[in-house]
Amino acid sequence: MFTKGACSRWTSSTSEAYRRPFARSPPLAVFTVALALTRDAAIAGYAMAAAAAVTFIVVTYPLTLLETPRSAHASLSSIGILFKNTAPLFVALFMFNLIENMPKFVMEGMLPYDNQLYFNALYFPRRAFSSRRSWCTSRLSSAWRACGRIPRSVASSI
């Protein structure tokens, strides 16, 4: 009746439908009630953590066992293959971030400590954007590889 992909989508959407009201809302409700009763944020935080642990054990973990197929046990060869497949992307992103952040490293070495604080406050948004761009690039390349259709311009840069 269902193909493998359709069945996987069905179980994941069903799991999400159960998880949303039964795993996400109770900890927030427990936090709100505990905060209203005790007027202490620390106690309400502990109550929320306990409710989150209970919903994890009762809702999230069993659903995960049902919808996730068993994977092969880790072996040295599978770990080696993983490193072999991800090493070029790691090296490329590491070098890119090193080159992008070199001005920051140089300025931190030259400026006194007080001025470094101002420089870091001004420089942080650009670093955050470049880090996010690197993450998006890695996600896109893995998605293209999974589909088997890597555009020629991207394939040459990976």
Protein Blocks (a to p, Z undefined) as FASTA:
>chain_A
ZZfklmmmmmmmmmmmmmmmmmmmmmmmmmmmmmmmnopaklmmmmmmmmmmmmmmmmmm
mmmmmmpccdddddfklmmmmmmmmmmmmmmmmmmmmmmmmmmmmmmmmpcfklmmmmmm
mmmmmmmmmmmmmmmmmmmmmmmmmnopacfklmmmZZ
